[in-house]
Amino acid sequence: MRWMTVKQRESLNEFSYATYIYNIIVNDFLSRGGIVCELQDDEKLNTHTYGKRDTLYVVDAPDDNEIMMKLWYAVHLPKIIKQLNVEKIIYLNGLLGSHKMIRQPQIMMLFGMEYFINPKKATRWQQLSLKRIAQNVTNASLVFTYSASAIDTLGTILNVGLSAKIKTLQPVPHDSFKILSWEDKELTKEKFSKGCEYFLLKSSGDNIDEILIYLKAFSYFKKWQNSSMKLIMLMDVKIINNIVFKEMLDSYYFRDDIILFSELSRSEYHLLLASAYGFLMLTGRDSDLPYVFESLQCNTLVMTFDSPSIRELAKDAPYFIEGKSFSEIGQAMIDVYKSENMRLVHIRNGLHISSSFSYESNKNILMNWLQES
């Protein structure tokens, strides 16, 4: 079995829906004694010969300009598929080549409907994808995404027949994301937050102005409740090392209560998430749904912005923040701190939803789809 996954460069750095799907496929190949081979350039094509062992080739598609992308999909991709005798192509978050030069089954994963709603903020590959999506879906042997709400969004630019072709696969968390004992939570707090309670905040992390809003929101909370509560922020290392941000943080009144992390192992992240007083998932991206479901499975309150997909899949388990201003985010922190009963209701609702999760079942559904396509 020789499959190929196509993705955009740097697209799997975080645990998005794309990463979730990628990990399932990779782990399945490895569990059966297969090989995962990342192809970097043409020179390596002829050096990867593994006999009869199952091989998953991983290829980065260009995303720097439209001309190069079109050329790559029309000429370069069919060439390497032919050279490597690939049997199936899975597009994790790139374009689906609609040209007739590729005869093999082509599987298309769609995620992150934000750029369908606001194409002005789309990256180059997303803009090109928007132009060709109807043709691409038509030519795909399988198309899937994360929610019925996402399919509804796609339906605004596709005809009914095409949107009906798309399946849903919810990103159910791995079993390693579990509830911690009281003792383990206390040990985690001693290790990461000086023994104090903390809010864990996940943002898109690439904009200093956005980070400033969160610092103001935490100030809003701290001025209401002069407690030992900390704010642990998961951020891009480029922001942490940015001179402007460092100066901003140095002058921040509650700087001693801010803890920053840029890189964490999955096991460390699990400890932080499962021990948090509340998880502020503020990326505003549906593609980050795995973070929401991991929080529910860990018995941690998730606080996030409302979206049709989150509402559909998580129902009333999250505490939905009314707006994106610092006062609205800060008030949400106050509200959950002020009412422990309300916080526990949301946590219990999350546990009820996560009780039906089965990572193994979800994995088998996906792999069966891919095998049969």
N, C-alpha and C positions, 0 to 999 in steps of 0.2 A: 504494500500500500504506500503510495507516494502522493502526499497532499502538499499544498502550498497555502500559507496564509499571507495576505497582503495587508500592510498597515502603513500609516503615515509615520514619518520619523518622529521620535520622542512621544509617541501617542500613548504608550503604556507605562509611563513613569508613575502614575498613581493608580489607585484601585477603582477605576471607572468600570462601567458596564463592559467596555471593550476588553479591559484587563481580565475581568471575571470570565468572559467567554474564552479568551486566549489561554488562561490558566487551566480551564477544564480540558481543552483540546491537548495542550502540551502534556499535562499530567496523564491523560489517557494513553498517549503514545509512549511515554516513559514507563508507565506501569506494565505495558505489554512488551517491554524490551526494545522499544523503537528508538529512533534517533531524532533529535531536534537540531536542525542545522540553520544557523542565521547566515544568509548570503549578503555579503557586503558589496561585491563588485563582480564584473564579468570574469575576471581572471580566476576566480575560485570555482566556476561552474563545473569544470571538468575534473576537479580534484575530489568531489564528493560522491564516492561510489561505495555503497554499503551492502551490495549484494541483495539478498532477499529480506533484509531487515526493513521494517516499516520506517518511513522517513517523512518527517514534517519539515518542509523548507519554510523559513520565515524571511520575508522580503520587505524592505522599506521602499515605499513609493515616494517619488519626489513631490514636494509641495511648495516649491519656491516661485514658480511662475506657470501660467496656464499653458504656454506653448510646450514647455518641457514635460508637463504632466500629460498632455494629449499625445505627444510623441512617445513617451514611455509606455502608456497603455496600449497604443496602437501598434508599436513596433517592438519595443524592448521586452515587454511582458510575454507576448506570444512566442518570442524567440527563446527565452529561458524555460518556458513551459515545455516547449518542444525538445530542447536540449536535455532537460532533466526527466523527460517522460512522465510529467506530472499527470495524475489521474483526476484531481479535484482541486478547485481553487476556492478559498474562503476569504472574502474581503471583510476584514475586521472593522475598518472604519474609513476605507478608501472608496474609490469609485469602482463600479462594476463594469468591466470592459464589455461593451455591447457589440463589438465588431465580430464578424463571422470567422475570423482566423482562429478563435478559441472554440474548440469543439467540446472540450471537457465541461462537466457540470460546474456552474458558477454559483456560489452561495453568497448571499449579501446580508450583512448585518447592518441595521440602521439604529442609531442612538443619538441622543442629544437633540431634541426637536427645537431647541432654542433658535438655531439658525434658520429654520424654516419660518419661524414667526418673525424673526428680525434678521433678514439676510444681510443687512448692512454691516453686522458684526461678525459675519461669517469669514472664516479663513479662505485662502485661495482654493483649496481642495473642496471645501464645502460649497463655495460658489459654483464651481464647475459641476459638482454633484447635483446641485439644484437645477442646473440647465439640462442635465441628462437623466434625471432620476426616473422619469416615466419610461424611457427607453431601456434603462438599466433594469428596472423591476420586471419589465416585460421579458427580458432575456434571461433572467435568473431562474435557476431551478428551485431555489428556496430563498425566501426573504423573511427575516424575523427581527423583532424589536422587543422592547421591555414591557409594554402595556397597551391596552385597548385605546387609552387616551392618546398615546403616541400615534397609533394607527389613524385615529380620527384627525389628528393634525396633518398626517401625510395625505389623508383623503381630501384636504383642501386644495392640493395641487395634482392629485391623481384621480383618475376616474374610479367609479365604484368597483368595477371588475378588478382593477389592479390593487386597490387597498384591501379587497377581500382576500387577496393572495397572501397577505402578510400574516405571519403567525406571531404569537407572543411567548416570550420566555422570561419569567420574572427572575431577577438575580437573587436566588436564595443563598444565604450565607453558609460558609463552611462550618462544620460542627465544632471547629476549634474556637469559634466565638461563642463563649458560654458565660453563664453567671458565675461570678467569683464569690467565695466565702467572705465573711466579714473580716477574717484575719488576713486574707490575701489582699483585700481592698486597703486595709490599714498599712500593710507592707508596701503596697504600690504608692500610697500617698507619702509615706516616709521617703521613698526613693525619688519621687518625681516632684512633689509639691510641699516639701518640708512638713509633712504630716497634716496639711490643711485640706479642707474641701476645695474643689475647683470646678469651674466650667471649662469644658474642652471645646475649642472653637476651630472649625475647619472652614476656610474661605477659599476663594479662587487663588488668593495669595500672590497675585502678580501686580497689584496696584497699591501704591502707598496711600493714596487718598481713601481707598476702601479700608485699609488697615486703620487709618485715623478714625473712621466712623466707629470701628469696633472698640478702640481705646476710649473714645468719648462715651460709648454705650456702657462700658465697664465703670467709668467714672460716675455716670448717672446712677448706676446700681450702688457703688461704694458710698456715694454721698448720702444715699437713703439708708443703707445698712452698713455701718462701720464695723465690718466683720473681718475675719482673717481669710475670707474667700480669695482664691487665686484665679487667674485666667491663663490657661495653657493654650497657646496659639500654634497651630500647625501652618507653617509658612514656607515659601520658597527661600532657599538659602541666599539667593541674589538679593532679596528684600532685606533679610537679616543683616547682610553685609553692606547694604546701601548706606552711604554716608548721611544722606538726608534723613533716612529712617532712624539711624543711630542717634543723631542729634535730637530728633523728635522724641525718641524714647527716653533719652537722658533728661529731658526737661519735663517728662510726664510725672505728675504728682504721685501716682500709684505704681511707679515703675518697679518697686520691690515686689509687687504682687503679680507681675507679668512674667510668664515663663515661655520661652520660645523653643520650638523644635522644627527642624527642617527634614531630617531623615530619621525614620524609625523602622525597625523590623516589624513584621506583621505581629509577632508575639508581643513586642513592647507596645504596639498600638492597641492590641487587644486589652492589655492590662490597663492602659490609660482610659480607654473607652468604658470598660466594665466597672471602673472605679470612680468615674466622673459623677458629680452631682447632677449635671445636665450636659448634653452634647448639642452645641450650636452648629448645625450643619448649614452654612450660609453661602454655599457656592452659587445657589440659584440654578444649578444644572441638573436636569433629569438624569443625565448620564452618571451622576454620582449617587444614584439610588442604592447601590450596595452599601454605602456608609449608613444610610437610614436603617436598612434591615439588620445590619450588624448590631446597631445600637439597640433595636427592639429585642433581638435575641440575647443580648447581654443584660437585659433588665435595666437599661439606662434610658432616662427621659431624653427624647430627641426633640429639639426645638428648631424649627425650620420655616422657610417661606412656603406658602401654599402653592400648589401646582396641581393640575388635573391628574397627573400620573401618581404623585405621592398620595393625593386624596383617594384615588382609586385603589391603590395597593396597600397603603398603610391605614386607610380609613381615619378614625379619630384618635389613633394612638399618638401621633406627634402633637406637640403644642405648637400651633401655627402662629407665627409672628405676623402681626397685622401689616407692617410696612418695613422699609429698609432704612429708615432714618435712625440716627443714634438713639433718639429718645424712645422710639418704638422698640428697638432691640433691648435697650436698657430696661424699659418697663416690663418687657417679657421676662427678663431675669428677676426683676422684683416680684412679679406675680407668682412665679413658680416657687420662689423662696418664701414668700408670704403665706402661701397655702400648701402645706405639706399634703393635705388630703387630695387636692387637685393634682398635684404632682404624682401621687401614688395611683390615682385613677388612670392617668395617661400611661404610666408604667405597666399597670395590670392589663390595659387594653393592648399594649404592645406585646406582652407575653402571650395573650390569647391569640393574636395573629401569628406570632412566631411558633406557636405550638404545632401549627400545621406545616411548618417548613421541613423539607427533606432534601438536603443537598445531594445525597446519593441518587434520589429519584430524579431530581432536576438534571443532574449530570447525565443520567442514562437517557432522558428524553432528548437532550441536545445531541448526544453522540448517535442515537438512533436516527434522528433527523438527518444528520450529516452523512451517515452511512447509506441511507436510503435515497438520498438526493442524486 
